[in-house]
Amino acid sequence: MKILVTGGAGFIGSHLVRQLMEAGDEVISLDNLSTGLRENLPEGARLEVMDTHDDKVEDLFRQEHFDAVVHLAAQTLVSDSMVDPENDMYQNIAGTVHIMECCRKYGVKRVIFSSSAATYGDVDEKALPVQETLPQIPLSFYGLTKMTVEKYLALYHMAFGIHYVVLRFSNVYGERQGDGGEGGVISIFAKRLAKGQDITIFGNGKQTRDFVYAGDIARGIRLALTTPNADTCYNLSTQTEISLNELVTILSRITGKEITPSYGPVREGDIYRSSLSNEKAVKNLHWTPEVSLEEGLKRTYQYFQKQ
């Protein structure tokens, strides 16, 4: 299969490109390198440096005849989306529509889109773990743009027959992660601890997240590329709530260090509790997360120790 991965030099993209290449797929990464890095990609990977809005994108589609597109490129910072909603819209909605227009014009059969738990907003604890049918009420412009793109994909399918799979990620973490994004707290903590620096929790530390390892996410994307159960959305998660205080306890065990975090004010747009049901993905994608949080944190911490 010939696959375009937008954001391929980024955190999740680099995990995915590795797996696709190992499986024998022909992969081209598109990345503007605003947050991605060339060195994130494995040896032999092809990278086209451009933005999703560029006119050159259409030339790439015209020349390469992709079978599928995995659309990961995005502005991923919740905090930035609250400061500059217009840029968030431009990057996450306008850029996606340009990609979708290229898919329509050049016969791409399937699009996989990386959405987010942020589309659900702060849900009632009785609704946890959140199922895909829960009404989406995002608290941030980031979550709103992700939800909006989901609607675009559904309409592109209805109007033009382009198949799609929406994957709503919980909080992804792992090697090569930057400081931003929804799982960024782990990379921030791991980097600082590797350097012997203190860490700060924004809030009381009782807020929860559903952390899922990037390698497991990449495997879920690969399954979405071939599943007959398309034209719908799936949560990819561990279906487990971990508080930030619990996260610090696990990191203390892994690093062998006594960690005493400082606490700062809650940040605007942050969700208090988050856990996604993965039952639909387990049933229809035949996907389950394989890497435990402790093992994933160990890999992540060791990666940043070497940097």
N, C-alpha and C positions, 0 to 999 in steps of 0.2 A: 504494500500500500504506500502511496506517495502522500506525505502528510506535511502540512505547514503548521508550525507551532509559533504563534505570536507570543512574545515574551519568553522565547526559548532560552535566552541567556540569563534569565532570572532564576530565582530560587526554585520554585516548583518546576519551571520549564526545564532546568538543567537536569533534574531527576528524571523527568519524563523523556527527554531526548536520549539520555543514556539507555533507558529501558527499551525504547523504540528501536534504537540502532542495534542493540544486542539481539532484538527479536527479528532483525533483518529488514525492517521497514526503511524506506527512503525518506529522510527527514530534512527539511529546511527550516531553520530558525529565523524569525523576523524579530528584531529587537532594536530599539533606538539607543540602548546602553545608558539610559538615564539612571537606572538602578541596576540593570544587569551588567555582567562582566564577561568578556571574551573567555577568560580563563575558567569560568564556570562550566564551559562546554567541554565534552570529551574530545580527545584527539580525532581528527578526521571529520568533525561535525561541520556542516556548512552553515554559515551565518550571513544573513543579509541585513546590513545596518540601515534601518529606515524606520520612520514613524508610521503608525497605522493610518494616519491621515494623508501620507505622501502620495503624490501621483504615481510614483514608482511602484507602489503596491499593485496597481492594476497591471502594470507591465509584467510583474512577477507572476501574477495569476495567468496572464495571457500566455506566457512562455512555458510554465511548468505543468499545467493541467493537474492540479491537486485532486486527489480522491476525497480528502477530508481536511478540515481545519480544526485545530485545538486553539481556542482563543483564550490565552492567559494574560495578555498584555493589559495593564490597567493601572490607574492611580489607586493604591491600596491603603492609604493612610486615612483612617476615620477622622483623626484630628485635623488633617489638612482639608478634608472635605467640608468640615464645619467652618473653616477659615475662608476657603475659596470655593464655594459651591459651583461657580461658573467653570472653573478649570476642571473640577471633578466631572461635570457634565460633558465638557469638551473631550476629555480623555476617554471616559468610560462609555458614553452614549454615542457621540458623534464618530469616534474612532471605530466603534463596533459596527455602526451602520455602514461606514465605508467598506469595512471587511465584508459585510453581508452583501453589499451591492456587487462586490467582486465575485463572491460565491455565486450569486444569481447569474451574472453575466457569463461566467466561465464554467458552469456546470458542476460545481462542487456538490457532492452527494450528501455530506453530513458535516455538521458543526458541533463541536463539544465546547461548552461555555463554562468557565469557572465562576460560579456564583458564591454565595456566602450566607452564613448564619445571620449576618447583619440584616438580611432582608426581613427576618422575623421580628426584630426589635426585642424589647424587654417583655417576655411573655410571663403569664401567670405560672407560678410554680406547679400548679396542678396539671399544666400542659406539658411538663417536662417528662421524658425527653421529647422534643418537638417533632411532630410528624409533618410530612410535606404538605398535607392538606390544611394546616393551620393558616389562618389569614395572616398576610404579611403586613406589618406595621413598623417599618424601619424607623430608628431613632436618629440616624445620621444620613447625610446626603450621599455618602458612600453606599450605604445600604439601599437607598432609593434608586441610585443609578443601576445597581446590580438587578434590582427588581424590575426596573424599566426595560433593561436589555432582555430579561427573560420574556417579557411581553412581546418585544420585537421579534424574537426568535420564533415564538408561537405563531405570530402573524406571517412571518416569512414562510413558515411551513404551510400555513393555510393558503396563502396567496401564490406561492411559487414552488411548493413541494419540496423545499430543502429540509431534510431530516435534521433533527437536533437532539442533543441530550444536555440538560442543565444539571450541573453538579454543584450542590450547595455544600461547600467545605465548612467544617467547623474550624478550629484554630490549628493551622498547619505549622509544623516546626521541623527542623532538621539541619543538616549540613548546608553550608552556603547561603544561609538565610541572612537577610539584612536586618536592620533595626526596626523597619516598618512592618506594616501588615498586621493582620489580626493575631497571629501567633508570635509576633515580634518580641513579646515579653520574654520568651525563652532565650532567644538569641541575645537579647540585651543582658539578661542575667548571666548567661553562660560566658559571654565575652568579658563582662566585668569581673566575674569570679576567676576566670582564667588569668586575668591581669592583677588579681589580688585587690580589686576595688570593691567598694560597698555598693549595695543595690537599694533601690527605692520602689516601694509599692504604692500606687496611686489608689487611695481608698483604704479600707480597713483590712484588706487581705482575705476577706470572706467571700469576695466575688468569685464566681466559678467559671471555668472554661472547659471545653471538651477538646483536648489536645490530640491531634492525629499526626502521625509521622509522614513526612513528604514522600517517602518511598511507597507507602501504602496508597497515598493519593495518586501517585503516578500509575500504579497498577490499576486503580479504579478507572482512570481515564482511558487506559488501554482497553479495558473491558467495554467501556462505553462506545469505543470506536467500532466495535463489531456486534454489539448486542442487537437482537431483533426487537427488544423492548425499548424502542427509542420514542422520540417525540413526547418526552415527559421530563420530570425532574427527580433527582435522587439526592438525599443527604449522604455525604461521606463523612463518617465520624466514628468515634469509639463508643459512643452512647454512654459516656462516663463523665461525671462532673468532678473536677479537681479544683479546689480553691487555690488561690495564689499562695496562701500560707502553707498549704500542703505541698505545693510545688517547691517552695523553699526548703521544706523538710527533706524531700527526695534529693534535691540538689546538694544539700548538706551531707547526706549519706554517700552520694556519688563522689563528691569532691574531697570528703574527709575533713571538711572545714566546718567550724561553727559559724553559722550565718545569722546575723542580726540585722534585718532590713530596717530602713527608715520608712516612714509612711507620709505620703503627700496627699493633696486634695484630689478628689474624684475628677476625672477629665470629662468634659462635655462630649456626649454622644456614646460613651461607654455603656455597655450592657452589664447588668449586675450578675445575672445567672444565665448560663448557656449550656445546653446539652441537646444534641440532635439524635433522633431515632435513626438507626441505620437498617431497620428491618426490611424496608423496600429494596435497598441496594443488595442486601444479603439474599433476598428471595429472587429478584429479577436480574441482577448483574452477577450473581454468584460471587460477590466480593465480601471479604471480611478483613478487618485490620489485623495484621500479623505481628507488628512490632510493639511491644509493651512500652509504656511511658518511661519506665526506668531504663530499658535498653536504648530507646530513642534518645533520651536525655544524655546517657553515657556517650553515645556516638557523637552527639552534638557538642558536648563539652570537650571531648577529646579533639574534635575537629578545630575548635577555637583555640585550644591549647597550642596547636601546631602553627597557628597563624602569626 
